[in-house]
C-alpha cells in the first residue's frame, strides 16, 4: 500500500471511531434534557431517576468522544499538510468556530450540569442541560459546514499564492449540501440515542426492574424513533438529489450505474458492478426509483460513470475519477435497509406500547437493535467520504496531492498501529463503562418531602 492509502486508512479509522460517539452524544444530550424537563414540570420521581441514569451515560460518552476527536485535529498537520496549506484559510474558519463557541459552550455547561445538583435552582439547572444540547447541535453544524465545503466548495477564491481563501462565510453556512446533511445528521443522532434508550429500557423491562420508569423511557424512545426515522428517510432522499447535482459520480457509483439512463431503475441487490465489471447482474429492480431518488422526477436522467469519467478527463485531465464502486453501492444499501428496519421495529413497538413489559419477543429484539444505528451511521459516513474520491476537495484538490510529502510510509504505519491499539483500549473501556452503568439499577426514589425542597437532590454518579 502507498503512503496515501495508509494515511487515508488512518484518518478513516479515527474518523469512523470518533463518529461512533458524536451522534450518541448529541442525541443523549437532547433526551436527558427532555427527561429533566418532564421532571421539572411533573415532579414525578421516575423522571428524575431516568434523567440521572441516562445523564451518566452522556457524561461517559462525552469523555471518550472528546479524546478521539482531538486526534483528528492533529492529523491535518501531520499527515495532510498539503491539504492544510491549500484550504486552511477556508476549512479552518468553521473549525475555529466549533472550538471557540460550540465546544466550550457544550463542555462548560456540561460541567455546570454535573456539579450543579444541590447548588443551582431547578430552573437554572434545567437550562444548563439544554445549553449542553444546543452546544452539541452547534458543534455538529460547524463540523458539517466544513465537511460540506469539501463536497461542494463555495464562498472562496484562489489567491495569488494558489491557495483557497474564504470570501463569504455566509455562503459556506448556506451551502445546499450542508443544509441537508446537517439535518440528516441531527435526525440520525436522535434515532441513535432513542434506539440505545429503547434497548436499555427493554433490557430492564425483561428483568422486571423498575418497570414503571423504564416503560416510560421506552415509550419516549419509540415516540422519537418513528417520526425521526420517517423524516430522515425523506431528508436522505433530498440529500441524494442535492449530491446528484454537485457530485453526480457519487450517486452513479452508489447504484453501480456505468451507463447513462432515463428512466433509471433501482436495484435492491446485484452481483458484480465493480471497476472491471461494467455490466452487473441486477436483481429485484424497482422501475423509475433511481430516477426519483436522484432527480425527484419519475423519468429523470442519471449520468453513468463511463460518461462522467470521460467528462472529468476532459475537464481535469487524465486520471481515474471513479470511487470504489463496491463500497459505495453496499454502504448506501446498508444505510437504507437498516434504516427501514429501525422504522419497522419502531412501528412494532408503538403497536405494542401498552403491553411492552409483556412483549418478550419485542423486548429481546429491541436489545439486539442497539448496535444497528451505529452501523447505519458508519455506512452513511463511508458513503459520503468514499463517494468523493479521488478528490479531497471536490474539483479542487485530489487526495494524492493533499498528503504530507515529508511523512514517510514507516511513520504512517507506526502511528497507524499505535492509534488502532489505543483506540482498541478506549473501545473496551468505553464499552465496559457504558454496559456497567446501563445495567445498574435506578437510584432509589427520594422521600416526597425531600423532592419538594430546594436545592435539588445529589447526583448518583
C-alpha positions in Angstrom: 0.0 0.0 0.0 1.1 3.5 -0.7 1.7 6.3 1.8 -1.5 7.9 0.6 -3.5 4.7 1.2 -2.1 4.3 4.6 -2.8 7.9 5.6 -6.3 7.5 4.3 -6.8 4.3 6.3 -5.5 6.1 9.4 -7.8 9.1 9.1 -10.8 6.8 8.1 -10.2 4.7 11.2 -10.0 7.7 13.6 -13.0 9.4 11.9 -15.2 6.4 12.0 -14.3 5.6 15.6 -15.0 9.2 16.6 -18.3 9.3 14.8 -19.5 6.4 16.9 -19.7 8.9 19.8 -20.8 12.0 18.1 -24.4 11.1 17.2 -24.9 9.4 20.6 -23.7 12.4 22.4 -25.9 14.8 20.5 -28.9 12.5 20.9 -28.4 11.7 24.6 -28.0 15.4 25.5 -31.4 16.1 24.0 -33.0 13.0 25.6 -31.5 13.9 29.0 -32.8 17.5 28.7 -36.2 16.1 27.7 -36.4 13.8 30.7 -35.3 16.6 33.1 -37.9 18.9 31.6 -40.6 16.3 32.3 -39.4 16.0 35.9 -39.3 19.8 36.2 -42.9 20.0 35.0 -44.4 17.0 36.7 -42.2 16.5 39.7 -42.5 12.7 39.1 -39.5 10.9 40.8 -39.2 8.4 37.9 -38.2 11.2 35.5 -35.5 12.5 37.9 -34.1 9.0 38.2 -34.2 8.5 34.5 -32.5 11.9 34.0 -29.6 10.9 36.2 -29.4 7.4 34.7 -29.1 8.5 31.0 -27.2 11.6 32.0 -24.5 9.3 33.4 -24.2 7.6 30.0 -24.0 11.0 28.4 -21.0 12.0 30.6 -19.2 8.8 29.8 -19.8 9.1 26.1 -18.6 12.8 26.0 -15.4 11.9 27.9 -14.3 9.3 25.4 -15.6 11.2 22.4 -13.6 14.3 23.1 -10.3 12.4 23.3 -10.9 10.7 20.0 -12.0 13.9 18.3 -8.8 15.9 19.3 -6.7 13.4 17.4 -8.2 14.3 14.1 -7.2 18.0 14.5 -3.6 17.0 14.8 -3.8 14.7 11.7 -4.4 17.6 9.4 -0.9 19.0 10.2 0.7 15.6 10.5 -0.4 13.6 7.5 -2.3 16.1 5.5 -0.2 19.2 5.4 -0.8 19.7 1.7 -4.5 19.9 2.4 -4.0 22.3 5.3 -1.8 24.6 3.3 -4.2 24.7 0.4 -7.6 25.1 2.2 -6.6 26.1 5.7 -7.9 29.6 5.3 -11.4 28.2 4.5 -11.6 24.9 6.3 -10.1 26.5 9.5 -12.9 29.1 9.9 -15.8 26.7 10.8 -13.4 24.5 12.8 -12.3 27.6 14.8 -16.0 28.5 15.4 -16.7 24.9 16.6 -13.8 25.0 19.0 -14.2 28.6 20.4 -18.0 28.6 20.5 -19.7 25.3 20.4 -17.2 23.1 22.2 -16.7 25.5 25.0 -20.4 26.0 25.3 -21.1 22.3 25.5 -18.2 21.5 27.9 -18.8 24.4 30.2 -22.5 23.8 30.7 -22.0 20.1 31.0 -19.7 20.8 34.0 -22.3 23.1 35.4 -24.9 20.4 35.0 -22.8 17.7 36.6 -21.7 19.7 39.6 -24.8 22.0 39.7 -27.0 19.5 41.5 -27.6 20.9 45.1 -26.1 24.2 44.0 -28.3 25.7 41.2 -32.0 26.2 41.3 -34.1 23.7 39.4 -34.8 26.1 36.6 -31.2 27.2 36.1 -30.0 23.7 36.3 -32.5 22.6 33.6 -31.2 25.5 31.4 -27.7 24.1 31.7 -28.6 20.7 30.1 -30.5 22.4 27.3 -27.3 24.5 26.8 -25.3 21.3 26.5 -27.8 20.0 23.9 -27.5 23.3 22.0 -23.7 23.2 22.1 -23.8 19.7 20.6 -26.0 20.9 17.8 -23.8 23.9 17.1 -20.7 21.7 17.1 -22.3 19.4 14.5 -23.3 22.4 12.5 -19.8 23.8 12.2 -18.2 20.5 11.5 -20.7 19.6 8.9 -20.3 23.0 7.3 -16.6 22.3 6.9 -17.2 18.8 5.5 -19.9 20.0 3.2 -17.5 22.6 1.8 -15.2 19.7 0.8 -18.2 18.1 -1.1 -19.3 21.4 -2.7 -16.8 24.2 -2.3 -18.4 27.7 -2.2 -17.6 31.2 -0.9 -13.9 31.1 -1.8 -11.4 32.3 -4.3 -7.9 31.1 -5.3 -5.5 33.8 -4.3 -2.2 34.8 -5.9 -0.3 32.2 -3.8 -2.5 29.5 -5.4 -4.4 28.8 -2.1 -8.1 28.8 -1.4 -9.2 31.9 0.5 -12.5 32.4 2.3 -14.6 35.2 0.8 -18.1 34.5 2.3 -18.7 32.6 5.5 -22.4 33.1 4.7 -22.1 31.0 1.5 -20.3 28.3 3.5 -23.1 28.2 6.1 -25.9 28.2 3.4 -24.3 25.6 1.2 -27.1 23.3 -0.1 -25.1 20.2 0.8 -24.6 21.5 4.3 -28.2 22.4 5.0 -29.5 18.9 4.1 -26.6 16.9 5.5 -26.8 18.8 8.8 -30.5 18.0 9.3 -29.7 14.4 8.3 -27.0 14.1 11.0 -29.2 15.6 13.7 -32.1 13.2 12.9 -29.6 10.3 12.9 -28.4 11.4 16.3 -31.9 11.4 17.7 -32.5 8.0 16.3 -29.2 6.6 17.6 -29.9 7.8 21.2 -33.5 6.7 21.1 -32.6 3.2 19.9 -30.0 2.9 22.7 -32.5 4.2 25.2 -35.1 1.7 23.9 -32.7 -1.2 24.1 -31.5 -0.4 27.6 -35.1 0.1 28.7 -36.1 -3.2 27.1 -33.2 -5.0 29.0 -34.5 -3.7 32.3 -38.1 -4.5 31.4 -37.2 -8.1 30.6 -35.6 -8.4 34.1 -38.6 -6.7 35.7 -36.6 -4.0 37.3 -38.2 -0.6 37.7 -40.9 -1.5 35.2 -42.9 1.8 35.6 -39.8 4.0 34.9 -38.4 2.1 32.0 -41.8 1.6 30.5 -41.9 5.4 30.3 -38.4 5.7 28.8 -39.2 3.0 26.2 -42.4 4.9 25.2 -40.4 8.1 24.8 -37.8 6.4 22.7 -40.5 4.9 20.4 -42.2 8.3 20.1 -38.8 9.7 18.8 -37.8 6.7 16.6 -40.8 6.5 14.4 -41.2 10.1 13.3 -37.5 10.8 13.2 -36.8 7.8 11.0 -39.6 8.6 8.6 -38.4 12.2 8.3 -34.8 11.2 7.9 -35.6 8.8 5.1 -37.1 11.8 3.3 -34.2 14.1 4.2 -31.7 11.5 3.0 -33.6 11.3 -0.3 -33.4 15.0 -0.8 -29.7 15.0 0.1 -29.2 12.4 -2.6 -30.8 14.8 -5.1 -28.6 17.6 -4.0 -25.5 15.4 -4.2 -26.6 14.2 -7.6 -26.4 17.8 -8.8 -23.0 18.6 -7.3 -21.4 15.1 -7.2 -23.1 13.0 -9.9 -20.2 10.4 -9.8 -21.1 9.7 -6.1 -24.7 8.9 -7.0 -23.8 6.9 -10.1 -21.3 4.8 -8.0 -23.9 4.2 -5.3 -26.0 2.4 -7.9 -23.1 0.9 -9.8 -24.6 2.7 -12.8 -21.9 2.6 -15.6 -24.2 3.6 -18.4 -26.4 6.7 -18.5 -30.1 6.0 -18.3 -33.5 7.6 -18.5 -35.6 6.5 -16.7 -33.5 4.5 -14.3 -34.3 1.5 -12.1 -33.0 0.9 -8.6 -31.6 -2.5 -7.9 -32.3 -3.9 -4.5 -29.5 -6.4 -5.0 -26.9 -7.0 -7.7 -23.9 -9.2 -8.5 -20.8 -7.6 -9.9 -20.6 -3.9 -10.9 -17.1 -3.2 -9.8 -14.3 -1.5 -11.7 -13.8 -4.5 -14.0 -17.5 -5.3 -14.5 -19.5 -2.6 -16.3 -22.5 -4.8 -16.8 -23.6 -6.2 -13.4 -26.4 -8.6 -12.9 -29.1 -6.6 -11.2 -31.6 -8.5 -9.1 -35.0 -7.2 -8.0 -35.0 -3.9 -9.8 -37.6 -1.2 -8.9 -38.5 0.7 -12.1 -38.1 4.5 -12.1 -36.9 4.5 -8.4 -33.3 5.6 -9.1 -34.6 8.5 -11.3 -36.9 9.5 -8.5 -34.2 9.3 -5.8 -31.6 11.1 -7.9 -33.6 13.8 -9.6 -37.1 13.9 -7.8 -38.6 13.2 -11.3 -40.3 10.0 -12.4 -38.3 9.9 -15.7 -35.3 11.9 -14.6 -31.9 11.2 -16.3 -28.9 9.8 -14.4 -25.4 10.1 -15.8 -23.4 6.9 -15.8 -19.9 6.6 -14.6 -18.5 6.0 -18.1 -19.9 9.3 -19.3 -18.8 11.1 -16.2 -15.3 9.6 -16.4 -14.9 10.9 -20.0 -16.3 14.3 -18.9 -13.9 14.6 -16.0 -10.9 13.6 -18.0 -11.7 16.4 -20.5 -12.2 18.9 -17.6 -9.5 17.9 -15.2 -7.0 15.9 -17.2 -6.1 12.1 -17.3 -6.9 10.1 -14.2 -9.3 7.6 -12.6 -12.3 9.6 -11.2 -14.4 6.6 -10.2 -14.6 5.8 -6.5 -14.7 2.3 -5.1 -18.0 1.1 -6.5 -18.4 -1.9 -4.3 -18.0 0.1 -1.1 -20.3 2.9 -2.5 -23.0 0.5 -3.6 -23.3 -1.5 -0.5 -22.7 1.3 2.1 -25.8 3.0 0.6 -27.9 -0.1 0.9 -26.7 -1.0 4.4 -27.7 2.5 5.5 -31.1 2.4 3.7 -32.1 -1.1 4.5 -31.1 -1.0 8.2 -32.8 2.4 8.5 -36.0 0.9 7.2 -35.6 -2.0 9.7 -35.3 0.6 12.5 -38.6 2.1 11.3 -40.4 -1.2 11.3 -39.1 -2.1 14.8 -40.3 1.3 16.0 -43.8 0.8 14.4 -43.9 -2.7 16.1 -43.1 -1.1 19.4 -45.7 1.6 19.0 -48.3 -1.1 18.3 -47.3 -2.9 21.5 -46.7 0.2 23.5 -49.5 -0.5 26.1 -48.1 -4.0 26.7 -44.4 -3.5 26.4 -43.5 -5.3 29.6 -45.3 -8.4 28.4 -43.9 -8.3 24.8 -41.0 -10.7 25.4 -40.0 -11.1 21.8 -40.1 -7.3 21.1 -38.0 -6.6 24.2 -35.4 -9.2 23.1 -35.3 -7.7 19.6 -35.0 -4.1 21.0 -31.9 -5.1 23.0 -30.2 -6.5 19.9 -31.1 -3.4 17.9 -28.7 -1.3 19.9 -25.7 -1.7 17.5 -27.8 -1.1 14.4 -27.8 2.8 14.3 -24.0 2.7 14.8 -23.7 0.5 11.7 -26.1 2.9 9.8 -24.1 6.0 10.8 -20.8 4.3 9.8 -22.2 3.3 6.4 -23.5 6.8 5.8 -20.2 8.3 6.6 -18.4 5.9 4.3 -20.9 6.6 1.6 -20.2 10.3 1.9 -16.4 10.2 2.0 -15.7 7.3 -0.3 -18.0 8.8 -3.0 -15.9 12.0 -3.2 -12.7 10.1 -4.1 -10.3 10.7 -5.8 -11.0 14.3 -4.6 -10.3 15.5 -1.1 -12.0 18.8 -2.1 -14.4 18.2 -5.0 -12.9 19.6 -8.2 -10.1 21.5 -6.4 -7.6 19.1 -4.9 -7.0 15.4 -5.2 -6.3 13.2 -2.2 -2.9 12.3 -3.5 -1.9 16.0 -3.6 -3.0 16.6 0.0 -0.8 14.2 1.9 2.3 15.4 3.7 5.4 15.0 1.5 7.8 14.8 4.5 5.9 11.9 6.2 7.2 8.6 5.1 5.5 5.2 4.9 7.2 3.9 8.1 6.0 6.8 10.2 2.4 6.4 9.0 2.5 2.6 9.6 3.8 3.1 13.2 1.3 5.8 14.0 -1.5 3.7 12.4 -0.6 0.7 14.7 -0.4 3.0 17.8 -3.8 4.6 17.0 -5.5 1.3 16.4 -4.1 -0.2 19.7 -5.0 2.9 21.7 -8.4 3.1 20.2 -9.0 -0.6 20.8 -8.2 0.0 24.5 -10.5 3.0 24.6 -13.3 1.0 23.0 -13.0 -1.7 25.7 -13.0 1.0 28.4 -16.0 2.8 26.9 -18.0 -0.3 26.3 -17.2 -1.6 29.8 -18.3 1.7 31.4 -21.4 2.1 29.3 -22.5 -1.5 29.8 -21.8 -1.3 33.5 -23.8 1.8 34.1 -26.6 0.8 31.7 -27.2 -2.4 33.7 -27.3 -0.5 37.1 -30.5 -0.2 39.0 -32.1 3.2 39.1 -31.4 5.3 42.2 -34.0 4.9 44.9 -36.8 7.4 44.8 -36.3 10.2 47.4 -39.0 11.0 50.0 -41.7 13.3 48.9 -40.7 16.0 51.4 -37.2 16.0 50.1 -38.4 16.4 46.5 -40.3 19.5 47.4 -37.3 21.2 48.9 -34.6 23.3 47.3 -31.8 22.7 46.4 -32.1 19.6 44.3 -31.1 16.1 45.0 -27.5 15.0 45.0 -26.4 13.2 41.8 -25.9 9.4 41.6 -22.7 9.4 39.5 
